[in-house]
């Protein structure tokens, strides 16, 4: 089978298209015939050698990619709940061998049936970003109907899902993005939009129950600004797990009586199932910015690294309906 592998860490040029053996599922695994893989910042962070959190977990050579959509090709002897041919989506083996390949094996619990209303390319744009958003706003942030949520980086892959999930659960959502993405945030359902290039959010907002920081900036001064808008008992959740809260931020959180959390995505099959239901129910839309063929993975990484993607980038491994 074809797979995008790295044998060393570095720039996009270290990714090589190789022929390797189709993996064989263990007793608790499924073999997935892959149609598409999402492209996430985590992919090129790992390609570059990871961060302090990921580096100890990485082993070369490595197949990149941890957003997968395809069909069940084979099952291990102890697997139940799937049949050959089932259309599935999930997160295979993060941060081990992943989904930039024609096939992958993964624990059966890392996949579930994909949303029936969308194709494989769109389904591959969902799992990692959606579960990061879900973990952040519900798992850590405990967001409830009627509460107020502020989302930094609201037009990106994770932020786009956070806005929609929160609206689907009855929260009031404020999204922050650049000028060109404000209309997009309104399409997602944001109740208020703020242009970070022209407005200071801390001067505009009533106290918030939850601030979800899905923006790429690693700036503790920005975190201090977010603490200012939280109400007592509120929560600041950051997706930048590789960038710890500074002592100043920790002190500001304590002084205000609020919590600070950092997201480590949870691979929860039940959450993926609920997300699929929201998509099929029309409450959440999947926005794919661009689809690249697998062979153009380097171009996809370069676009992702520019941090200007609206929604998600996807690698198409095989055409839907094709072999």
C-alpha positions in Angstrom: 0.0 0.0 0.0 1.0 3.6 -0.4 1.8 5.7 2.7 3.4 9.0 3.5 6.3 8.2 5.9 9.0 10.1 7.6 12.4 8.7 8.6 13.7 11.9 10.1 12.2 15.1 11.5 12.2 18.3 9.5 10.4 20.3 6.9 7.8 19.1 4.3 10.6 17.5 2.3 11.1 14.7 4.8 7.7 13.2 3.9 8.1 10.4 1.4 5.5 8.4 -0.5 6.4 4.8 0.0 5.1 1.3 -0.6 4.8 -0.7 2.6 2.9 -3.8 3.7 -0.8 -3.6 4.5 -1.0 -3.9 8.3 -2.8 -6.8 10.0 -5.2 -6.0 12.8 -4.6 -7.4 16.2 -7.5 -9.1 18.2 -8.9 -5.7 19.4 -8.2 -3.8 16.2 -9.9 -3.0 12.9 -8.2 -2.6 9.5 -9.6 0.5 7.8 -9.5 1.1 4.0 -8.9 4.8 4.0 -10.6 7.3 1.7 -9.4 10.5 3.3 -7.3 12.0 6.1 -7.6 15.4 7.7 -4.6 17.7 8.0 -4.0 19.2 11.4 -1.3 21.4 13.0 -0.4 18.4 15.1 0.7 16.6 11.9 3.5 19.1 11.0 4.4 19.7 14.7 5.2 16.0 14.8 6.9 16.1 11.4 9.2 18.8 12.8 10.0 16.6 15.8 7.2 17.4 18.2 7.1 19.5 21.3 8.0 18.8 24.9 4.7 16.9 25.4 4.8 14.8 22.2 8.6 14.2 21.7 9.0 11.3 24.2 6.1 9.5 22.4 7.5 9.6 18.9 9.2 6.7 17.1 10.6 6.7 13.6 9.8 5.7 10.9 6.3 7.1 11.2 3.2 7.4 9.1 1.7 10.8 9.7 -2.0 11.7 10.0 -4.6 11.3 12.7 -7.9 12.1 11.2 -9.3 9.2 9.3 -12.4 8.2 7.3 -12.9 5.0 5.4 -14.5 1.6 5.5 -13.9 -1.5 7.7 -11.8 -4.0 5.7 -11.1 -6.6 8.4 -11.6 -7.0 12.1 -9.6 -8.7 14.9 -11.1 -11.8 16.6 -12.4 -9.9 19.6 -14.0 -6.9 17.8 -17.7 -6.5 18.0 -20.0 -3.7 16.8 -18.6 -3.4 13.3 -19.1 -5.3 10.0 -16.9 -5.4 7.0 -17.8 -2.4 4.7 -19.1 -0.1 7.5 -18.2 3.5 6.8 -16.3 4.8 9.8 -14.3 7.8 11.1 -11.9 8.3 14.0 -8.4 9.0 15.3 -6.0 6.1 14.7 -3.1 5.6 17.1 -2.2 9.2 18.0 0.8 9.9 17.9 1.7 6.5 16.3 1.3 5.3 12.7 -1.6 7.2 11.3 -3.9 7.9 8.3 -1.7 9.3 5.5 -2.0 5.8 3.9 -4.3 3.6 1.9 -4.9 1.4 5.0 -4.4 1.7 8.8 -5.1 -0.4 11.8 -6.4 1.0 15.1 -8.2 -0.1 18.2 -11.8 -0.6 17.4 -12.8 1.9 20.1 -10.9 4.7 18.2 -13.5 4.6 15.4 -17.3 4.8 15.1 -19.8 5.0 12.2 -19.2 8.2 10.3 -22.0 10.7 9.8 -24.3 9.3 7.1 -25.1 12.7 5.6 -21.5 13.6 4.6 -18.9 12.0 2.4 -15.5 10.6 3.4 -13.6 13.9 2.7 -15.8 15.9 5.0 -15.8 13.1 7.6 -12.0 13.1 7.7 -12.1 16.8 8.6 -14.0 16.1 11.8 -12.4 13.7 14.5 -9.3 15.4 15.9 -10.5 19.0 15.7 -14.0 18.2 16.8 -12.9 16.1 19.8 -10.4 18.8 20.8 -13.3 21.3 20.8 -15.6 18.9 22.7 -13.0 18.0 25.3 -12.3 21.7 25.8 -15.7 23.2 26.1 -17.6 20.2 27.6 -15.1 17.9 29.2 -13.0 20.6 30.9 -15.2 23.7 30.5 -18.4 22.0 31.6 -20.4 24.4 29.4 -24.1 24.5 30.0 -27.1 25.8 28.1 -27.5 29.5 28.7 -23.9 30.1 29.6 -21.6 32.6 27.8 -18.6 31.3 25.8 -15.8 33.3 24.2 -13.8 31.4 21.4 -10.4 32.7 20.3 -9.4 31.4 16.9 -13.1 30.8 16.1 -12.6 30.4 12.4 -10.0 27.6 12.5 -10.7 23.9 12.5 -11.1 23.5 16.3 -12.7 26.9 16.8 -15.3 26.3 14.1 -16.5 23.2 15.9 -16.5 24.8 19.3 -18.8 27.6 18.1 -21.3 25.2 16.6 -21.2 22.7 19.4 -21.8 25.4 22.0 -24.8 26.8 19.9 -26.2 23.3 19.5 -26.2 23.0 23.3 -27.9 26.3 23.9 -24.9 28.5 24.9 -24.4 32.2 24.0 -21.3 32.3 21.8 -18.8 35.2 21.0 -16.3 34.4 18.3 -13.0 36.2 17.7 -11.3 36.2 14.3 -9.8 38.5 11.7 -11.8 40.9 9.6 -12.2 38.5 6.6 -13.6 35.7 8.8 -16.4 37.6 10.6 -19.1 36.7 8.1 -18.0 33.1 8.4 -18.4 33.2 12.2 -22.0 34.5 11.7 -22.7 31.6 9.3 -21.5 29.2 12.1 -24.1 30.8 14.4 -22.0 33.0 16.6 -24.2 35.5 18.6 -21.4 38.1 18.6 -18.3 38.5 16.5 -15.2 40.5 17.4 -12.4 41.5 15.0 -9.1 41.1 16.8 -7.3 43.3 14.4 -9.4 46.3 15.3 -11.2 45.7 18.6 -10.1 44.9 22.2 -12.4 42.1 23.3 -11.9 42.8 27.0 -13.4 46.3 26.5 -16.5 45.0 24.8 -17.7 41.9 26.7 -19.9 41.2 29.7 -18.4 38.6 32.0 -18.0 35.2 30.4 -18.5 31.7 31.9 -15.9 30.1 29.7 -13.0 31.3 27.4 -11.9 28.7 25.0 -8.5 29.6 23.4 -8.1 27.7 20.1 -5.9 30.4 18.5 -2.3 29.6 17.6 -0.7 32.4 19.5 1.4 31.4 22.5 1.2 34.6 24.6 0.6 34.7 28.3 -0.3 38.4 27.9 -3.3 37.4 25.8 -4.2 34.9 28.5 -4.2 37.7 31.1 -6.6 39.6 28.8 -8.9 36.5 28.8 -8.8 36.2 32.6 -10.2 39.8 32.8 -13.4 38.8 31.0 -14.2 35.7 33.1 -16.8 35.9 35.8 -16.0 34.5 39.2 -16.0 30.7 39.0 -15.3 30.8 35.2 -12.8 28.7 33.3 -10.1 29.5 30.8 -9.3 26.5 28.5 -6.3 26.6 26.2 -5.5 24.2 23.3 -1.8 25.1 23.5 -0.8 22.3 25.8 2.9 22.8 24.9 2.8 26.3 26.4 2.3 26.3 30.2 0.5 29.1 32.0 3.0 31.6 33.4 3.2 32.4 37.1 1.5 35.7 36.4 -1.4 34.0 34.7 -1.7 31.4 37.5 -1.8 34.2 40.1 -4.4 36.2 38.1 -6.6 33.1 37.8 -6.4 32.5 41.6 -7.0 36.2 42.4 -10.2 36.2 40.3 -11.4 32.8 41.6 -11.4 31.1 38.1 -9.7 28.0 36.8 -7.2 27.5 34.0 -7.1 24.2 32.0 -5.1 22.9 29.0 -6.7 20.5 26.5 -5.3 17.1 25.9 -7.8 15.6 23.4 -9.8 12.6 24.6 -10.5 9.9 22.1 -14.1 9.1 23.2 -16.2 6.9 20.9 -19.4 8.1 22.6 -18.5 11.7 21.9 -17.7 10.9 18.3 -21.1 9.3 18.0 -22.9 12.3 19.5 -21.0 14.6 17.1 -22.1 12.4 14.2 -25.7 12.8 15.4 -25.3 16.6 15.5 -24.0 16.6 11.9 -26.7 14.3 10.6 -29.3 16.4 12.4 -28.1 19.6 10.6 -26.9 21.3 13.8 -23.2 21.2 12.9 -21.7 21.8 9.4 -18.2 20.6 8.3 -16.2 23.2 6.4 -13.5 21.8 4.2 -11.2 24.6 2.9 -9.3 22.6 0.3 -8.8 18.9 -0.7 -5.4 17.8 -1.8 -4.4 14.4 -3.3 -2.2 12.3 -1.1 0.8 13.0 -3.3 0.5 16.8 -2.6 0.9 16.4 1.1 3.8 18.8 1.2 1.7 21.6 -0.2 -1.1 20.9 2.3 1.4 21.1 5.2 2.7 24.4 3.9 -0.8 25.8 3.7 -1.6 24.6 7.2 1.6 26.1 8.6 0.6 29.5 7.3 -2.2 29.5 10.0 -4.7 31.1 7.6 -7.0 28.1 7.0 -10.7 28.5 7.4 -12.2 25.2 8.6 -10.0 22.1 7.6 -7.7 20.8 4.9 -8.1 17.2 3.7 -6.0 14.7 1.9 -8.0 12.5 -0.5 -6.5 9.0 -0.6 -9.0 7.4 -2.9 -12.1 8.7 -4.6 -15.4 7.9 -3.1 -17.0 5.0 -5.0 -13.5 4.0 -6.3 -11.3 1.1 -5.4 
